[in-house]
Amino acid sequence: MDYIMTTEGLTKIYGSKTAAKDINIHIREGEIYGLIGRNGAGKTTIMRMLSGLSTPTKGTFSLFGDKGDKAKKHLKKVGVLIENPGLYPKMSARENINIKCVGMGYKKKGYVDELLELVGLENVGKKASGSFSLGMRQRLGIALALVGDPKMIILDEPINGLDPQGIVEIRETLAKLRDEKKITVMISSHILEELSKLADSYGIIHEGEIIDEFTSEELFERCSQYVTIKTADNNSAVGILQKNGFEKSVIDKDGNIRISDKLDDTIMMNELLVKNNIGVKEIFINNMSLEDYYLSVTGGKHNG
């Protein structure tokens, strides 16, 4: 598997506080990688280290196959938007991008127009960026991160605070960058429902540590449909179900019966239990969302 970026034991300590500990992540080329975690979990700390804005206390990362100091030389190929985009509020989107192009010595003809169109800001004209909506400012921030044609961009909470329309616009922009421009995207967010519609791989960070990493395919397997049954005697009910062909019947962490196979046979499940004098209180099919899975592995309330 081709990884564009990996980390090994990446750690950041501020005084007596460990903000990120032994971080090991693996980002595939051409994918959108979602970094999930509560506010204060360490997402921004990790992104600052990976973008060269902060020096790790220990550990290292590799970029484009090179490690250590050699990897740092590739950081110019990584675009960054961490926290709020730095805009000149009295200038237009075009003027803001032009300034960065001049600073980076980028003089390609028609380049600014390409970036404006890429992020959906081609029709804003001379409107001052200070009067943009939050979503428009975020898209302009992404355009600025794209100056220099990076192979990868790192975006810290780009949909935080956006209204539903703004979230859709950012989601469509990022999908376009991945699918049309083949740009790898690392994005952090605590809006899990939206991230689940976009990301190809995920890393869950909790209290400064990566506690799980998985692809969207693996997430689907973990969060696929299942049957929940509540009875007067769940332990006896599981034994009966297992003996009668429902082998993937278990007691979940809430004490309910969870069955992950033969989901179309709920009538048979119910009849089987009733015939064995097990009173059925509830039986229903449900799905585990990304947020449900996040809560199951972090063991606590998601507080954004």
C-alpha positions as CSV (number, residue, x, y, z in Angstrom):
1,M,0.0,0.0,0.0
2,D,1.4,3.5,-0.9
3,Y,1.4,5.9,2.0
4,I,2.1,9.5,1.3
5,M,2.6,10.3,5.0
6,T,3.2,8.2,8.1
7,T,4.3,8.9,11.6
8,E,6.3,6.9,14.2
9,G,6.0,7.7,17.9
10,L,5.3,11.4,17.2
11,T,5.0,13.2,20.6
12,K,4.6,16.8,21.7
13,I,5.0,17.8,25.3
14,Y,4.4,21.4,26.6
15,G,5.9,21.7,30.0
16,S,4.2,19.0,32.1
17,K,1.4,18.4,29.6
18,T,1.6,15.8,26.9
19,A,-0.5,17.1,24.1
20,A,0.2,14.2,21.7
21,K,1.7,10.8,22.6
22,D,3.3,8.1,20.4
23,I,1.2,9.0,17.4
24,N,1.3,6.5,14.6
25,I,-0.8,7.3,11.6
26,H,-0.8,6.1,8.0
27,I,-2.2,8.3,5.2
28,R,-2.6,6.8,1.7
29,E,-1.9,8.8,-1.4
30,G,-5.0,10.2,-3.1
31,E,-7.4,9.7,-0.1
32,I,-9.2,11.9,2.4
33,Y,-8.0,11.0,5.9
34,G,-10.3,12.1,8.7
35,L,-8.8,12.8,12.1
36,I,-11.5,12.5,14.7
37,G,-11.4,13.7,18.3
38,R,-12.9,16.0,20.8
39,N,-11.8,19.6,21.2
40,G,-8.5,19.4,23.1
41,A,-7.8,15.8,22.1
42,G,-4.7,16.8,20.2
43,K,-5.8,17.1,16.6
44,T,-4.4,20.6,16.0
45,T,-1.1,19.6,17.8
46,I,-0.6,16.7,15.4
47,M,-1.4,18.8,12.3
48,R,1.0,21.6,13.4
49,M,3.8,19.0,13.7
50,L,3.0,17.4,10.3
51,S,2.9,20.8,8.6
52,G,6.2,22.0,10.1
53,L,4.6,24.6,12.3
54,S,5.7,22.9,15.5
55,T,8.7,20.7,16.3
56,P,8.0,17.3,17.8
57,T,9.4,16.6,21.2
58,K,10.2,13.1,20.0
59,G,9.3,10.7,17.2
60,T,9.4,11.4,13.4
61,F,7.3,11.3,10.3
62,S,7.9,10.3,6.7
63,L,6.6,12.1,3.7
64,F,6.7,10.9,0.1
65,G,8.9,8.0,1.2
66,D,11.5,10.1,2.9
67,K,12.0,10.3,6.7
68,G,13.4,12.8,9.2
69,D,15.2,15.8,7.8
70,K,14.7,14.5,4.2
71,A,10.9,14.5,4.8
72,K,11.0,18.1,6.0
73,K,12.3,19.1,2.6
74,H,9.0,17.9,1.1
75,L,6.9,20.2,3.3
76,K,6.7,22.7,0.5
77,K,4.5,20.2,-1.3
78,V,2.0,20.3,1.6
79,G,-0.6,23.0,1.8
80,V,-1.9,24.0,5.2
81,L,-5.0,25.6,6.7
82,I,-4.9,25.5,10.4
83,E,-7.4,27.4,12.5
84,N,-8.7,30.6,10.6
85,P,-7.4,31.5,7.2
86,G,-5.1,34.5,7.2
87,L,-6.9,36.9,4.8
88,Y,-6.6,40.6,4.0
89,P,-10.2,41.5,4.6
90,K,-10.3,44.6,2.4
91,M,-9.0,42.7,-0.6
92,S,-10.9,40.4,-3.0
93,A,-10.4,36.7,-3.2
94,R,-8.3,37.2,-6.4
95,E,-6.1,39.8,-4.6
96,N,-5.5,37.6,-1.6
97,I,-4.4,34.7,-3.8
98,N,-2.3,36.9,-6.0
99,I,-0.3,38.1,-2.9
100,K,0.5,34.5,-1.9
101,C,1.4,33.7,-5.5
102,V,3.8,36.6,-5.6
103,G,5.3,35.6,-2.2
104,M,5.9,32.0,-3.5
105,G,7.2,33.2,-6.9
106,Y,4.3,31.6,-8.7
107,K,3.6,33.4,-12.0
108,K,1.7,30.8,-14.0
109,K,-0.8,32.5,-16.4
110,G,-4.4,31.9,-15.5
111,Y,-3.4,30.2,-12.3
112,V,-5.5,32.4,-10.0
113,D,-8.6,31.8,-12.1
114,E,-8.0,28.0,-11.9
115,L,-7.9,28.2,-8.1
116,L,-11.0,30.4,-7.8
117,E,-12.9,28.0,-10.0
118,L,-11.6,25.0,-8.2
119,V,-13.1,26.2,-4.9
120,G,-16.2,27.8,-6.4
121,L,-15.3,31.4,-6.0
122,E,-15.0,32.3,-9.7
123,N,-18.0,34.7,-9.6
124,V,-17.3,36.8,-6.5
125,G,-15.6,39.5,-8.5
126,K,-14.1,42.4,-6.5
127,K,-16.1,41.7,-3.3
128,A,-13.9,42.2,-0.2
129,S,-13.1,39.0,1.5
130,G,-14.0,40.6,4.8
131,S,-17.6,40.5,3.8
132,F,-17.6,36.8,2.8
133,S,-19.7,34.3,4.6
134,L,-17.7,31.9,6.8
135,G,-18.0,29.1,4.2
136,M,-16.6,31.4,1.5
137,R,-13.7,32.4,3.7
138,Q,-13.0,28.7,4.4
139,R,-13.0,28.0,0.6
140,L,-10.7,30.9,0.0
141,G,-8.4,29.5,2.8
142,I,-8.4,26.2,0.9
143,A,-7.5,28.0,-2.3
144,L,-4.6,29.7,-0.5
145,A,-3.4,26.3,0.8
146,L,-3.4,25.1,-2.8
147,V,-1.0,27.8,-4.1
148,G,2.1,26.0,-5.3
149,D,0.2,22.9,-6.4
150,P,0.8,20.8,-3.3
151,K,0.4,17.0,-3.4
152,M,-1.3,17.1,0.0
153,I,-3.2,19.6,2.1
154,I,-3.8,19.6,5.8
155,L,-7.1,21.2,7.0
156,D,-7.9,21.8,10.7
157,E,-11.7,21.9,11.4
158,P,-12.6,23.5,8.0
159,I,-16.3,22.9,8.5
160,N,-16.4,24.1,12.1
161,G,-19.2,26.7,12.6
162,L,-20.5,26.5,9.1
163,D,-24.2,26.4,8.3
164,P,-25.5,23.3,6.4
165,Q,-25.0,24.9,3.0
166,G,-21.5,25.9,3.8
167,I,-20.7,22.4,5.0
168,V,-22.0,20.9,1.7
169,E,-19.9,23.4,-0.3
170,I,-16.7,22.5,1.6
171,R,-17.5,18.8,1.2
172,E,-18.0,19.1,-2.5
173,T,-14.8,21.1,-2.8
174,L,-12.7,18.5,-1.0
175,A,-14.2,15.6,-3.0
176,K,-13.3,17.5,-6.2
177,L,-9.7,18.0,-5.0
178,R,-9.4,14.3,-4.4
179,D,-11.3,13.0,-7.4
180,E,-10.2,15.4,-10.1
181,K,-6.8,16.7,-8.8
182,K,-5.7,13.6,-7.0
183,I,-4.7,15.6,-4.0
184,T,-4.4,13.9,-0.7
185,V,-6.4,15.6,2.1
186,M,-6.0,15.3,5.8
187,I,-8.9,16.9,7.6
188,S,-9.8,17.1,11.3
189,S,-13.3,17.4,12.6
190,H,-15.7,16.6,15.4
191,I,-18.7,16.8,13.1
192,L,-18.7,13.0,12.6
193,E,-21.9,12.7,10.5
194,E,-20.4,15.0,7.8
195,L,-17.0,13.4,7.9
196,S,-18.5,9.9,7.4
197,K,-19.9,11.2,4.0
198,L,-16.4,12.2,2.8
199,A,-13.4,10.4,4.3
200,D,-11.7,7.3,3.0
201,S,-9.8,6.5,6.1
202,Y,-10.0,7.6,9.8
203,G,-7.9,8.0,12.9
204,I,-9.5,8.4,16.3
205,I,-7.5,10.5,18.8
206,H,-8.5,10.4,22.4
207,E,-6.7,12.2,25.2
208,G,-3.6,12.8,23.0
209,E,-3.3,9.2,21.7
210,I,-4.4,7.5,18.5
211,I,-6.6,4.6,19.7
212,D,-8.0,3.3,16.4
213,E,-7.3,3.7,12.7
214,F,-9.5,2.2,9.9
215,T,-10.7,2.6,6.3
216,S,-14.2,3.4,5.3
217,E,-14.6,-0.2,4.2
218,E,-13.6,-1.4,7.6
219,L,-16.0,1.1,9.2
220,F,-18.8,-0.3,7.1
221,E,-18.1,-3.7,8.4
222,R,-18.0,-2.5,12.0
223,C,-21.1,-0.4,11.7
224,S,-23.3,-2.5,9.5
225,Q,-26.9,-3.4,10.3
226,Y,-27.7,-5.6,13.3
227,V,-30.7,-6.8,15.3
228,T,-31.2,-5.7,18.8
229,I,-33.4,-7.9,21.1
230,K,-34.5,-7.1,24.6
231,T,-36.0,-10.0,26.6
232,A,-36.9,-11.0,30.1
233,D,-33.9,-13.3,30.2
234,N,-31.2,-12.3,27.7
235,N,-28.6,-14.9,28.8
236,S,-31.0,-17.8,28.2
237,A,-32.2,-16.2,25.0
238,V,-28.7,-16.0,23.5
239,G,-28.1,-19.7,24.2
240,I,-31.4,-20.6,22.4
241,L,-30.6,-18.4,19.4
242,Q,-27.1,-19.7,19.1
243,K,-28.3,-23.4,19.2
244,N,-30.8,-22.7,16.5
245,G,-28.6,-21.2,13.8
246,F,-28.2,-17.6,14.9
247,E,-24.5,-18.1,15.8
248,K,-23.6,-14.4,15.8
249,S,-25.8,-13.6,18.8
250,V,-24.0,-11.9,21.7
251,I,-24.8,-9.7,24.7
252,D,-23.6,-6.2,24.0
253,K,-22.2,-3.6,26.5
254,D,-25.7,-2.4,27.3
255,G,-26.9,-5.9,28.3
256,N,-29.0,-6.3,25.2
257,I,-28.8,-9.1,22.6
258,R,-27.1,-8.2,19.4
259,I,-27.3,-10.4,16.3
260,S,-25.3,-9.6,13.2
261,D,-26.4,-12.3,10.8
262,K,-29.7,-13.5,9.2
263,L,-31.2,-10.0,9.7
264,D,-34.2,-10.9,7.6
265,D,-35.3,-13.6,10.0
266,T,-36.6,-11.4,12.9
267,I,-39.9,-13.2,12.8
268,M,-38.2,-16.5,13.2
269,M,-36.1,-15.1,16.1
270,N,-39.2,-13.9,17.9
271,E,-41.2,-17.1,17.4
272,L,-38.2,-19.2,18.5
273,L,-37.9,-17.2,21.8
274,V,-41.7,-17.2,22.5
275,K,-41.9,-21.0,21.9
276,N,-39.1,-21.4,24.6
277,N,-41.1,-19.2,27.0
278,I,-38.7,-16.2,26.7
279,G,-40.7,-13.0,26.9
280,V,-39.7,-10.6,24.1
281,K,-39.8,-6.9,25.1
282,E,-38.3,-5.4,21.9
283,I,-36.8,-6.5,18.6
284,F,-35.6,-4.1,15.9
285,I,-33.0,-3.6,13.2
286,N,-30.6,-0.6,13.5
287,N,-27.3,0.7,12.3
288,M,-24.3,1.9,14.2
289,S,-23.2,5.4,12.9
290,L,-19.6,6.7,12.9
291,E,-20.5,8.7,16.0
292,D,-21.8,5.5,17.7
293,Y,-18.6,3.7,16.8
294,Y,-16.5,6.7,18.1
295,L,-18.4,6.6,21.4
296,S,-17.9,2.8,21.7
297,V,-14.1,3.0,21.4
298,T,-13.6,6.2,23.4
299,G,-16.0,5.0,26.1
300,G,-17.6,8.4,26.7
301,K,-19.9,11.2,25.7
302,H,-18.9,13.0,22.5
303,N,-18.7,16.7,23.5
304,G,-17.3,18.1,20.3
